[in-house]
Amino acid sequence: MSTPAKRGLIGAIKAGQSHLGWDDATYRAVLARLCNGKTSSTKCSLEELQAVREYMHDQGFPRQSARHGKRPNVARSRKTMLSKVEALLADAKRPWNYAEKMCDHMFQVKRVEWLTTEQLTKLMQALAIDAKRRKKRETTDESATGNRATAPGSHSDS
């Protein structure tokens, strides 16, 4: 019997096989070693498949990365503001979850799509202020670490 969880694991294992560059013989040898002699993933139990996936992670198959979240679905009138919010988040390399947390903190509203037009405008303004602050901080960091000319009369080799 194949459950959705088992099918998902088999798919992940097949992706791992491809990523690791294993041929069919290598793949079946690993299955046989980790799954009590079974050479087909469909015959393995859920626990055995999880062990195979863990082994593949140990061999260099990357784990699923953290997702950046799903773009909220808002009314057409607010799409342009949402695009600006999305651009500000992308520029700061922040996930949608960051905007959700800001909504909760600023307005006690859990989701971006539940914000009113005024609240969405304020969220966009807050992200823009954060972007300016971040840009200013980057320029001061660069000037602090950049090469400075030595003052006349000072000797750095003494």
C-alpha positions as a Markdown table, in Angstrom:
| # | Residue | x | y | z |
|---|---|---|---|---|
| 1 | Met | 0.0 | 0.0 | 0.0 |
| 2 | Ser | 1.4 | 3.4 | -1.0 |
| 3 | Thr | 0.5 | 6.4 | 1.2 |
| 4 | Pro | 1.1 | 10.0 | 0.1 |
| 5 | Ala | 3.9 | 10.3 | 2.6 |
| 6 | Lys | 5.6 | 7.2 | 1.2 |
| 7 | Arg | 5.2 | 8.5 | -2.4 |
| 8 | Gly | 6.7 | 11.8 | -1.4 |
| 9 | Leu | 9.7 | 10.0 | 0.2 |
| 10 | Ile | 10.2 | 7.9 | -2.9 |
| 11 | Gly | 10.1 | 11.0 | -5.0 |
| 12 | Ala | 12.7 | 12.7 | -2.8 |
| 13 | Ile | 14.9 | 9.6 | -2.9 |
| 14 | Lys | 14.7 | 9.5 | -6.7 |
| 15 | Ala | 15.7 | 13.2 | -6.8 |
| 16 | Gly | 18.6 | 12.4 | -4.4 |
| 17 | Gln | 19.6 | 9.5 | -6.7 |
| 18 | Ser | 19.8 | 11.8 | -9.6 |
| 19 | His | 21.5 | 14.6 | -7.6 |
| 20 | Leu | 24.2 | 12.2 | -6.3 |
| 21 | Gly | 24.7 | 10.7 | -9.7 |
| 22 | Trp | 24.0 | 7.1 | -8.6 |
| 23 | Asp | 23.4 | 4.5 | -11.3 |
| 24 | Asp | 20.7 | 1.9 | -10.8 |
| 25 | Ala | 23.1 | -0.7 | -9.4 |
| 26 | Thr | 24.4 | 1.7 | -6.7 |
| 27 | Tyr | 20.9 | 2.8 | -5.8 |
| 28 | Arg | 19.7 | -0.8 | -5.4 |
| 29 | Ala | 22.8 | -1.7 | -3.4 |
| 30 | Val | 22.1 | 1.2 | -1.0 |
| 31 | Leu | 18.5 | 0.1 | -0.7 |
| 32 | Ala | 19.5 | -3.5 | 0.0 |
| 33 | Arg | 21.9 | -2.4 | 2.7 |
| 34 | Leu | 19.6 | 0.0 | 4.5 |
| 35 | Cys | 16.2 | -1.8 | 3.9 |
| 36 | Asn | 16.9 | -5.4 | 5.0 |
| 37 | Gly | 17.7 | -6.7 | 1.5 |
| 38 | Lys | 14.8 | -5.0 | -0.4 |
| 39 | Thr | 15.9 | -3.7 | -3.7 |
| 40 | Ser | 12.8 | -1.7 | -4.6 |
| 41 | Ser | 11.7 | 1.5 | -2.9 |
| 42 | Thr | 8.1 | 0.5 | -3.2 |
| 43 | Lys | 8.7 | -2.6 | -1.0 |
| 44 | Cys | 10.3 | -0.5 | 1.8 |
| 45 | Ser | 8.5 | 0.7 | 4.9 |
| 46 | Leu | 8.2 | 4.4 | 5.7 |
| 47 | Glu | 10.9 | 4.2 | 8.3 |
| 48 | Glu | 13.3 | 2.4 | 5.9 |
| 49 | Leu | 12.7 | 5.1 | 3.3 |
| 50 | Gln | 13.4 | 7.8 | 5.9 |
| 51 | Ala | 16.7 | 6.1 | 6.7 |
| 52 | Val | 17.6 | 6.0 | 3.0 |
| 53 | Arg | 16.8 | 9.7 | 2.7 |
| 54 | Glu | 18.9 | 10.5 | 5.7 |
| 55 | Tyr | 21.8 | 8.5 | 4.3 |
| 56 | Met | 21.5 | 10.5 | 1.0 |
| 57 | His | 21.7 | 13.7 | 3.0 |
| 58 | Asp | 24.8 | 12.4 | 4.7 |
| 59 | Gln | 26.2 | 11.7 | 1.2 |
| 60 | Gly | 25.7 | 15.3 | 0.0 |
| 61 | Phe | 22.0 | 15.5 | -1.1 |
| 62 | Pro | 20.9 | 19.0 | 0.1 |
| 63 | Arg | 18.1 | 19.3 | 2.5 |
| 64 | Gln | 15.1 | 21.3 | 1.5 |
| 65 | Ser | 15.9 | 25.0 | 2.0 |
| 66 | Ala | 13.6 | 27.3 | 4.0 |
| 67 | Arg | 10.9 | 28.8 | 1.8 |
| 68 | His | 10.4 | 32.5 | 1.4 |
| 69 | Gly | 6.7 | 32.2 | 1.8 |
| 70 | Lys | 3.8 | 32.6 | -0.5 |
| 71 | Arg | 2.9 | 36.0 | -2.0 |
| 72 | Pro | -0.4 | 37.1 | -0.5 |
| 73 | Asn | -3.5 | 37.5 | -2.6 |
| 74 | Val | -5.0 | 41.0 | -2.3 |
| 75 | Ala | -7.6 | 43.0 | -4.2 |
| 76 | Arg | -6.7 | 44.5 | -7.5 |
| 77 | Ser | -6.6 | 48.0 | -6.1 |
| 78 | Arg | -3.8 | 47.0 | -3.7 |
| 79 | Lys | -1.7 | 45.0 | -6.1 |
| 80 | Thr | 0.7 | 47.9 | -6.9 |
| 81 | Met | 1.4 | 48.5 | -3.2 |
| 82 | Leu | 1.9 | 44.8 | -2.6 |
| 83 | Ser | 4.4 | 44.7 | -5.5 |
| 84 | Lys | 6.3 | 47.5 | -3.8 |
| 85 | Val | 6.3 | 45.6 | -0.5 |
| 86 | Glu | 7.5 | 42.5 | -2.4 |
| 87 | Ala | 10.3 | 44.5 | -4.0 |
| 88 | Leu | 11.4 | 46.0 | -0.6 |
| 89 | Leu | 11.4 | 42.5 | 1.0 |
| 90 | Ala | 13.4 | 41.1 | -1.9 |
| 91 | Asp | 15.9 | 43.9 | -1.8 |
| 92 | Ala | 16.4 | 43.2 | 2.0 |
| 93 | Lys | 16.5 | 39.5 | 1.3 |
| 94 | Arg | 13.7 | 38.9 | 3.7 |
| 95 | Pro | 10.8 | 36.4 | 3.5 |
| 96 | Trp | 7.1 | 37.2 | 3.4 |
| 97 | Asn | 7.0 | 35.9 | 7.0 |
| 98 | Tyr | 8.9 | 39.1 | 7.9 |
| 99 | Ala | 6.0 | 41.3 | 6.5 |
| 100 | Glu | 3.5 | 39.0 | 8.3 |
| 101 | Lys | 5.3 | 39.6 | 11.6 |
| 102 | Met | 5.4 | 43.4 | 11.0 |
| 103 | Cys | 1.6 | 43.3 | 10.3 |
| 104 | Asp | 1.1 | 41.5 | 13.6 |
| 105 | His | 3.4 | 43.9 | 15.5 |
| 106 | Met | 2.1 | 47.1 | 13.9 |
| 107 | Phe | -1.6 | 46.4 | 13.5 |
| 108 | Gln | -2.4 | 43.2 | 15.4 |
| 109 | Val | -3.4 | 41.6 | 12.1 |
| 110 | Lys | -2.0 | 38.2 | 11.3 |
| 111 | Arg | -1.9 | 38.2 | 7.5 |
| 112 | Val | -0.9 | 40.8 | 4.9 |
| 113 | Glu | -4.0 | 40.2 | 2.8 |
| 114 | Trp | -6.2 | 41.2 | 5.7 |
| 115 | Leu | -4.7 | 44.7 | 5.9 |
| 116 | Thr | -6.7 | 47.7 | 4.8 |
| 117 | Thr | -5.3 | 50.0 | 2.1 |
| 118 | Glu | -4.2 | 52.5 | 4.8 |
| 119 | Gln | -2.4 | 49.7 | 6.8 |
| 120 | Leu | -0.8 | 48.3 | 3.7 |
| 121 | Thr | 0.5 | 51.8 | 2.9 |
| 122 | Lys | 1.9 | 52.2 | 6.4 |
| 123 | Leu | 3.6 | 48.8 | 6.1 |
| 124 | Met | 5.1 | 49.8 | 2.7 |
| 125 | Gln | 6.4 | 53.1 | 4.3 |
| 126 | Ala | 7.9 | 51.2 | 7.2 |
| 127 | Leu | 9.8 | 48.8 | 4.9 |
| 128 | Ala | 11.0 | 51.8 | 2.8 |
| 129 | Ile | 12.3 | 53.5 | 6.0 |
| 130 | Asp | 14.0 | 50.2 | 6.9 |
| 131 | Ala | 15.6 | 50.1 | 3.4 |
| 132 | Lys | 16.9 | 53.7 | 3.8 |
| 133 | Arg | 18.3 | 52.9 | 7.3 |
| 134 | Arg | 20.0 | 49.8 | 5.9 |
| 135 | Lys | 21.5 | 51.7 | 3.0 |
| 136 | Lys | 22.8 | 54.4 | 5.3 |
| 137 | Arg | 24.3 | 51.8 | 7.6 |
| 138 | Glu | 26.0 | 50.1 | 4.6 |
| 139 | Thr | 27.6 | 53.3 | 3.4 |
| 140 | Thr | 28.9 | 54.2 | 6.8 |
| 141 | Asp | 30.3 | 50.7 | 7.2 |
| 142 | Glu | 32.1 | 50.9 | 3.8 |
| 143 | Ser | 33.6 | 54.3 | 4.7 |
| 144 | Ala | 34.7 | 53.0 | 8.1 |
| 145 | Thr | 36.5 | 50.1 | 6.6 |
| 146 | Gly | 37.8 | 51.8 | 3.4 |
| 147 | Asn | 41.4 | 52.9 | 2.9 |
| 148 | Arg | 42.1 | 56.2 | 4.5 |
| 149 | Ala | 45.0 | 58.4 | 3.7 |
| 150 | Thr | 47.3 | 59.0 | 6.6 |
| 151 | Ala | 47.4 | 62.4 | 8.1 |
| 152 | Pro | 50.4 | 64.6 | 7.2 |
| 153 | Gly | 53.2 | 64.1 | 9.8 |
| 154 | Ser | 51.9 | 60.8 | 11.0 |
| 155 | His | 54.0 | 57.7 | 10.5 |
| 156 | Ser | 52.4 | 54.3 | 10.4 |
| 157 | Asp | 55.7 | 52.3 | 10.2 |
| 158 | Ser | 57.0 | 53.3 | 13.6 |
